[in-house]
Amino acid sequence: MGKELIINSTEKDVEIALLEDSKLVEIHYEKLNNNFAVGDIFLGKIKRLMPGLNAAFVDIGHKKDAFLHYTDLGPKLKSLEKFTNLSVSGKLTTAKLDNFKYEPEINKNGKIDQVLKKKQDILVQILKEPISTKGPRLSCELTIPGRYLVLTPFSDIIAVSKKISNPEERKRLHLLIESIRPKNFGVIVRTAAEGKKVGDLLTEVQMMMERWAGIQKKMKGAKAPVKLLNELDKTSSILRDILTDSFNKIVVNNAEMYQNIKNYLASISPDQVKIVQHYKGKKPIMDALGVTRQIKSSFGKTATMNSGAYLVIEHTEAMHVIDVNSGHKMATTNQEQAVFNVNLESAEEIARQLRLRDIGGIIIIDFIDMRNPEHKRELVKAMRRFMKNDRAQHTILPLSKFGLMQITRQRARPEVKINTTEVCPTCNGTGKANASILLMDDIERDLNHILQSRPKAKLKLFVHPYIEAYLKKGIYNQLWKWYFEKGAKVKVYPKADFGLMEYRFYDKNDDEIRLD
């Protein structure tokens, strides 16, 4: 399976598209001023305790207090509190836990007001980003993630990814990690560690210990709320989590980010530096590489498949509901097999849609009814296979007697919502439009207005692809006519997401020339 990462970087945000076999499967947006990402570690302050919810609200600097439930405190809470207090006061001068004496574990069925106090400082990590009206969700079970391993302070547990199925490899990794892990630190072995040498893993352990030491150093004299550890930016964290040998291309349009990604890859996977490409084309990168078209066709209430079958995706307050419809092209020679084929195709598309939209919570799927028990079992197996590459934790239940499939999927970030419907650029929603024959007159009028103040300007004109073709039609086309008659130097570029009557002028610095 070939994988590609397409990165569109602007001054305000970064848009990241992940393609598998040229098909869009994930889309991520990151605002460059986002201060609250999953994995960030804060020194927070308890604002209030809620015994009824068995939870606390913590001030970490967000406009909404963050939520910390008792079940996310972890058994080693008292040891974490001791480490925090000693580090803040300056009495603890090392991040190593070799000689650190553990405190007794807390009762897993205890009450929040028995273990925490109001206005108490507490070390926390963001578990879920702010979603809708809710603030971030927190955990006191801290993790320092790397590409191959995850370091867990105040733990002695070594856990190997279930996706590493070879018993001998699991045993090798377990013994290897046991020999290199720091005392009183647990380690989670990620799937990417399979087959790696001790030197690679030891280097990563040392790197993660440096990050932990940085947290401890920042805590000295700190006043809550304060951020102690920045999770990697979205681009680097995606590379860290999903980069494998199957990646064959990373394309980025920003020169600085291109260099940063090359440097980052040089540190974690030198052999793959060559797959990074700097896009320098005139068209927007997402348009040029076909991502915009896939976004437009993949979002919205319905998703249509090649066979003509389609999905209807509905969102309610409690869950997402997906209805599978066969369309009008379903074969009728073998009805039972045809229904099974449509359900299989739909299952693959549903797995893609869940990743693409980052849909979390409870998902109910109404497949087309099947009578054959073997087909039902095969459909569940296929769904599990299609969702194997989904990094979010999920559970898939067998079909119920009503033919419904239930899926629960981890929700760590707000769902990706892209409105693919557009206000008609021709009529602006009124239902009436100016005569299309006047479009060239409008463009020429604006061009004349620009030339009055910028007679020698080099201009760029972005239009719908059909209009671009019209302007460039013939040897003595409209562009030549403008040049000879007005001295206007205009280059025309197609914009796939423009309406037919939409156009915009830009100067040579790519700044839009507004005429209203």
C-alpha positions in Angstrom: 0.0 0.0 0.0 1.5 3.3 -1.1 1.1 6.3 1.2 1.4 10.0 0.5 1.3 13.0 2.7 0.3 16.3 1.2 0.9 19.4 3.3 -0.5 22.9 2.6 1.1 25.5 4.9 -0.1 29.1 5.2 0.6 31.9 7.6 -2.4 31.0 9.8 -2.8 27.2 9.6 -1.5 23.9 8.2 -3.7 21.5 6.2 -2.5 17.9 6.0 -3.9 15.2 3.7 -3.0 11.5 4.0 -3.6 9.4 0.9 -3.4 5.6 0.7 -3.2 4.2 -2.8 -4.1 7.7 -4.0 -7.3 7.7 -2.0 -7.8 10.4 0.7 -8.2 8.7 4.1 -7.3 11.5 6.6 -7.5 15.2 6.6 -6.0 17.3 9.5 -6.2 21.0 10.2 -3.9 22.8 12.7 -4.1 26.5 13.6 -0.6 27.8 14.2 -1.7 29.5 17.5 -3.4 26.4 19.0 -2.2 26.1 22.5 -4.0 23.0 23.6 -3.1 19.7 21.7 -3.5 16.1 22.8 -0.3 15.1 24.6 0.6 18.5 26.0 1.7 18.4 29.7 0.7 21.2 32.1 1.1 22.2 35.7 -2.5 22.9 36.5 -4.4 24.1 39.5 -7.6 22.5 40.9 -10.4 25.0 40.6 -13.3 23.0 42.0 -14.2 19.4 43.0 -17.4 17.8 41.9 -18.1 14.7 44.1 -21.3 14.1 42.2 -19.4 13.5 39.0 -16.4 12.1 40.9 -14.3 14.6 39.0 -12.4 17.8 39.3 -12.2 20.9 37.1 -8.6 22.1 36.5 -7.3 25.5 35.3 -4.6 25.0 32.6 -5.1 28.4 31.0 -8.0 27.4 28.6 -11.1 29.6 28.7 -13.0 26.5 29.8 -11.7 24.6 32.8 -10.4 21.2 31.9 -12.1 18.0 33.1 -10.3 15.4 35.2 -12.2 12.3 36.2 -11.2 10.0 39.1 -10.6 7.1 36.7 -8.0 9.2 34.9 -5.9 9.9 38.0 -4.0 6.6 37.9 -3.0 4.5 40.9 0.3 6.3 41.4 -1.4 9.7 42.0 0.2 10.2 45.4 3.7 9.5 44.0 3.0 12.0 41.1 1.9 14.7 43.7 5.1 14.1 45.7 7.3 14.5 42.6 5.4 17.6 41.6 5.7 19.3 45.1 9.4 18.5 45.4 10.2 19.7 41.9 8.2 23.0 42.2 9.9 23.7 45.6 13.3 23.0 44.1 14.0 20.1 46.6 14.2 17.6 43.8 17.1 18.3 41.4 17.0 15.2 39.1 14.3 13.8 36.8 15.5 10.3 37.3 13.4 8.1 39.6 16.1 5.6 40.6 16.0 6.6 44.3 12.4 7.9 44.3 10.3 6.3 47.0 6.7 5.5 45.9 3.7 6.6 47.9 0.9 4.1 48.5 -1.5 3.6 45.5 -4.9 5.2 45.7 -8.1 3.1 45.8 -9.4 2.6 42.3 -13.0 2.9 43.6 -12.3 6.0 45.7 -13.8 9.5 45.7 -12.3 12.6 44.2 -12.5 14.7 47.4 -10.6 12.0 49.3 -7.4 12.4 47.1 -7.5 16.0 45.8 -7.9 19.5 47.4 -9.1 22.7 45.9 -6.3 25.1 44.7 -3.8 22.2 44.7 -1.2 22.1 41.9 -1.3 19.0 39.8 0.7 17.6 36.9 -1.7 16.7 34.0 -1.7 15.7 30.3 -4.3 16.5 27.7 -6.3 13.4 26.8 -8.8 15.1 24.5 -8.8 18.5 22.9 -11.6 21.0 23.6 -14.7 19.8 21.7 -17.8 21.9 21.2 -18.6 23.7 24.5 -16.4 21.3 26.6 -12.9 22.1 27.8 -10.0 19.7 27.4 -10.1 16.3 29.2 -7.1 15.5 31.3 -5.2 12.5 32.7 -2.6 12.2 35.4 -1.2 9.0 33.9 1.6 10.8 31.9 3.2 9.4 28.7 6.2 10.6 26.7 5.7 9.3 23.1 8.4 8.4 20.6 8.3 6.7 17.3 9.1 3.2 18.5 8.3 3.5 22.3 6.2 5.4 24.8 7.7 6.1 28.2 5.4 6.0 31.2 6.8 7.5 34.5 5.9 5.9 37.9 5.3 2.5 36.3 7.2 -0.8 35.9 5.0 -2.2 33.2 6.3 -3.3 29.8 3.6 -3.6 27.2 4.1 -4.8 23.6 1.7 -3.7 20.8 -0.9 -6.4 20.0 -0.2 -5.8 16.3 3.2 -7.4 16.8 1.9 -11.0 16.5 5.1 -13.0 16.3 5.7 -14.6 19.8 9.5 -14.7 19.4 9.6 -11.0 18.3 7.4 -10.0 21.3 9.7 -11.9 23.7 12.8 -10.3 22.1 11.4 -6.8 22.5 10.3 -7.5 26.1 13.7 -8.7 27.1 15.5 -5.9 25.2 13.3 -3.2 26.8 13.8 -4.7 30.3 17.5 -4.3 29.9 17.5 -0.6 28.8 14.5 1.0 30.5 15.2 3.5 33.3 14.2 2.4 36.8 10.6 3.2 37.8 9.7 4.0 34.2 7.3 1.7 32.2 7.5 1.3 28.4 4.9 0.7 25.8 6.4 -0.9 22.7 4.8 0.5 19.5 4.2 -1.5 16.3 7.0 0.4 14.5 9.6 -1.1 16.9 9.2 -4.6 15.3 12.6 -5.7 14.0 14.5 -2.7 15.4 17.9 -3.0 16.9 18.8 -2.2 20.5 20.8 0.9 19.4 17.7 2.5 17.8 15.5 1.8 20.9 18.2 2.9 23.3 18.6 6.2 21.4 14.9 6.9 21.6 14.8 6.1 25.4 17.5 8.6 26.0 15.7 11.2 23.9 12.4 10.7 25.8 14.3 10.9 29.1 15.7 14.3 28.0 12.1 15.5 27.4 11.1 14.2 30.9 14.1 16.0 32.4 13.0 19.2 30.6 9.6 18.9 32.3 11.1 18.5 35.7 13.5 21.5 35.1 10.6 23.8 34.1 8.6 22.9 37.2 11.1 24.6 39.6 9.4 27.7 41.0 6.6 27.4 38.4 3.2 29.1 39.0 0.2 27.1 37.7 -1.2 27.2 35.1 1.9 26.7 32.9 2.7 24.4 29.9 5.6 22.2 30.6 5.8 20.1 27.4 4.6 20.9 23.9 3.5 17.9 21.9 5.1 17.9 18.4 3.3 20.0 15.8 0.6 18.1 13.9 2.9 17.4 10.9 5.7 15.9 13.0 3.4 14.0 15.3 1.7 12.4 12.2 5.1 11.5 10.8 6.2 10.0 14.1 3.0 8.0 14.5 2.4 6.7 11.0 5.6 6.9 9.0 6.5 3.4 7.7 8.4 2.0 4.7 5.3 2.1 2.7 5.4 6.0 2.5 6.6 6.9 -1.0 6.0 10.7 -1.1 5.7 13.7 1.2 4.9 16.9 -0.7 4.9 20.3 1.0 4.4 23.8 -0.4 6.3 25.8 2.2 10.2 26.1 1.9 10.8 26.4 5.7 8.5 23.5 6.6 10.1 21.4 3.8 13.5 21.9 5.4 12.1 21.2 8.9 10.5 17.9 7.7 13.8 16.9 6.1 15.7 17.6 9.3 13.1 15.7 11.4 13.2 12.7 9.0 17.0 12.8 9.1 16.8 12.3 12.9 14.2 9.5 12.9 14.5 7.8 9.5 17.4 9.0 7.4 16.6 6.6 4.5 13.4 8.4 3.8 14.6 12.0 3.5 14.6 11.5 -0.3 10.8 11.1 -0.4 10.2 14.7 0.7 9.4 17.1 -2.2 9.0 20.8 -2.3 6.0 21.8 -4.4 6.7 25.0 -6.4 3.7 25.0 -8.8 1.5 27.9 -9.5 -1.8 26.1 -8.8 -2.7 25.6 -5.1 -1.1 22.3 -3.9 -4.4 20.7 -2.9 -5.9 21.5 -6.3 -2.8 20.4 -8.3 -2.6 17.0 -6.5 -6.3 16.2 -6.7 -7.0 16.5 -3.0 -9.6 19.3 -3.3 -11.7 17.2 -5.7 -11.6 14.3 -3.2 -12.6 16.5 -0.3 -15.6 17.9 -2.3 -16.7 14.4 -3.2 -16.2 12.8 0.2 -17.9 15.2 2.6 -21.5 16.0 2.9 -24.6 14.1 3.9 -24.2 11.4 1.2 -21.2 9.5 -0.1 -21.5 7.7 -3.4 -19.5 4.6 -4.4 -18.4 3.3 -7.8 -21.2 0.7 -8.0 -23.8 3.4 -7.6 -24.5 2.4 -4.0 -24.4 5.3 -1.5 -24.2 6.0 2.2 -26.3 8.5 4.1 -24.4 9.8 7.2 -26.5 11.5 9.9 -25.2 13.1 13.1 -27.3 13.2 16.3 -26.4 14.4 19.8 -25.8 10.9 21.0 -24.4 9.0 18.0 -23.8 8.9 14.3 -26.1 6.8 12.1 -25.0 5.5 8.7 -27.6 4.0 6.2 -26.4 1.8 3.3 -28.4 2.1 0.1 -28.0 0.0 -3.0 -28.8 2.6 -5.6 -30.4 1.6 -8.9 -27.5 -0.3 -10.4 -27.5 -3.4 -8.3 -27.4 -6.6 -10.2 -30.5 -8.8 -10.1 -29.1 -12.2 -11.3 -28.0 -13.3 -7.8 -29.8 -11.0 -5.4 -28.1 -12.4 -2.3 -24.6 -12.1 -3.6 -25.3 -8.7 -5.0 -26.4 -7.4 -1.6 -23.3 -8.9 0.0 -21.1 -7.2 -2.5 -22.7 -3.8 -1.9 -22.4 -4.3 1.9 -18.7 -5.2 1.5 -18.0 -2.1 -0.7 -19.9 0.0 1.8 -17.9 -1.3 4.7 -14.7 -0.3 3.1 -16.0 3.2 2.4 -17.4 3.5 5.9 -14.0 2.7 7.4 -12.5 5.4 5.2 -15.2 7.9 6.2 -14.7 7.3 9.9 -11.0 8.1 9.6 -11.5 11.0 7.1 -14.2 12.8 9.2 -12.6 11.6 12.5 -16.0 10.5 13.7 -16.0 9.3 17.3 -18.4 7.9 19.9 -21.2 5.5 19.0 -21.7 4.7 15.3 -24.7 2.6 14.2 -24.6 1.2 10.6 -27.8 -0.1 8.9 -26.5 -2.4 6.2 -28.8 -3.9 3.6 -30.5 -7.0 5.1 -28.8 -10.3 4.5 -30.2 -13.8 5.2 -27.1 -15.8 4.8 -25.3 -16.2 8.3 -22.0 -16.8 6.5 -22.3 -13.5 4.7 -23.0 -11.7 8.0 -19.8 -13.2 9.6 -17.7 -12.3 6.5 -19.0 -8.7 6.7 -17.9 -8.3 10.3 -14.5 -9.8 9.5 -14.1 -7.5 6.5 -15.0 -4.4 8.6 -12.4 -5.3 11.1 -9.9 -5.7 8.3 -10.8 -2.4 6.7 -10.4 -0.6 10.1 -7.1 -2.2 10.9 -5.2 0.9 9.8 -7.3 3.2 11.9 -5.1 4.6 14.7 -8.1 5.5 16.9 -9.1 2.9 19.4 -12.3 1.2 18.3 -14.6 -1.8 19.0 -16.7 -3.5 16.3 -19.7 -5.6 17.5 -21.3 -8.4 15.3 -24.5 -7.6 13.5 -27.6 -7.6 15.7 -30.7 -9.5 14.8 -32.0 -6.4 13.2 -29.0 -6.2 10.8 -27.4 -3.3 12.6 -23.6 -3.0 13.3 -22.4 -1.0 16.3 -19.0 0.6 16.4 -17.4 2.6 19.2 -14.5 4.8 18.2 -12.2 6.9 20.3 -12.9 10.7 20.1 -9.8 12.7 20.9 -10.4 15.8 18.7 -13.4 17.6 17.2 -15.0 15.9 14.2 -13.8 17.2 10.9 -16.7 19.0 9.2 -16.3 20.5 5.7 -19.3 22.1 4.1 -19.1 21.0 0.5 -22.2 23.0 -0.6 -21.7 26.4 -2.0 -23.7 29.6 -2.3 -24.1 30.0 -6.1 -21.4 32.5 -7.0 -23.4 33.5 -10.1 -26.6 34.5 -8.3 -25.5 34.7 -4.7 -28.4 32.6 -3.6 -31.1 34.8 -5.3 -31.9 32.4 -8.1 -31.2 35.0 -10.7 -27.9 35.8 -12.5 -26.4 38.4 -14.8 -26.1 37.3 -18.4 -23.1 35.1 -18.8 -22.2 36.9 -22.0 -21.3 39.9 -19.9 -18.6 38.1 -17.9 -15.8 39.1 -20.2 -17.0 42.7 -20.0 -16.8 42.6 -16.2 -13.3 41.1 -16.2 -12.1 43.7 -18.8 -13.7 46.6 -16.8 -11.8 45.5 -13.7 -8.6 45.1 -15.6 -8.9 48.6 -17.0 -9.5 49.9 -13.5 -6.3 48.1 -12.2 -4.2 49.4 -15.1 -5.1 53.0 -14.3 -3.2 52.8 -11.0 -0.7 50.0 -12.0 0.0 50.4 -15.7 3.0 48.1 -15.8 1.9 45.6 -13.2 2.3 41.8 -13.8 -1.1 40.4 -12.9 -2.5 36.9 -12.2 -6.1 36.1 -13.0 -7.7 33.1 -11.3 -10.9 31.8 -12.9 -12.9 28.6 -13.3 -11.1 26.1 -15.6 -13.7 26.5 -18.3 -13.1 30.3 -18.4 -9.3 29.7 -18.4 -9.7 27.5 -21.5 -11.9 30.2 -23.2 -9.3 33.0 -22.5 -6.5 30.9 -23.9 -8.4 29.6 -26.9 -6.7 30.2 -30.3 -3.4 31.8 -31.3 -4.6 35.4 -31.1 -6.5 34.8 -27.8 -7.9 37.2 -25.3 -4.6 37.5 -23.4 -2.7 38.5 -26.5 -5.5 41.0 -27.2 -5.1 42.6 -23.8 -1.4 42.8 -24.2 -1.4 44.5 -27.6 -4.3 46.8 -26.9 -3.6 47.7 -23.3 -0.1 46.6 -22.6 -1.5 44.3 -19.9 0.7 41.4 -18.7 -1.8 38.9 -17.4 -1.3 35.2 -16.6 -4.4 33.1 -16.2 -4.6 30.2 -13.7 -7.5 27.7 -13.2 -9.1 27.4 -9.8 -11.1 24.2 -9.4 -13.2 25.3 -6.6 -14.3 28.6 -8.2 -17.8 29.1 -9.5 -18.2 29.6 -13.3 -18.7 33.4 -13.0 -16.1 33.9 -10.2 -12.7 35.5 -10.8 -10.0 37.3 -8.8 -7.0 39.4 -9.7 -3.6 39.0 -7.8 -0.4 41.0 -8.1 3.1 39.4 -8.5 3.4 39.0 -4.7 0.2 36.8 -4.7 -1.8 39.6 -2.9 -5.4 39.8 -4.0 -6.3 43.1 -5.7 -9.7 44.0 -4.3 -11.8 46.4 -6.3 -14.8 46.8 -4.0 
